[in-house]
Amino acid sequence: MKKEIKFSEAFKELKAIIDSLEEESLDVDELTIKVERALKLIKMCKEKIEKTELEVKRILKKFEEEEDEES
């Protein structure tokens, strides 16, 4: 089983990939590998952001319900 990478680690790795792509010193094989990895990291980051957004909405809804009950 793969260890899940943290958002900050994924973002840092993605930035490193972008920096290496900007250097334009990659051969075609490296480019393909780095682009594939970047796409996986982007997808993972997007999923983590969406999951976090849903969790925050759930927490806010719970808070609002508790506020209504206290009123």
Secondary structure, DSSP 4 states (H G I P E B T S, - for coil): -PPPPPHHHHHHHHHHHHHHHHHT---HHHHHHHHHHHHHHHHHHHHHHHHHHHHHHHHHHHHHHHHHHH-
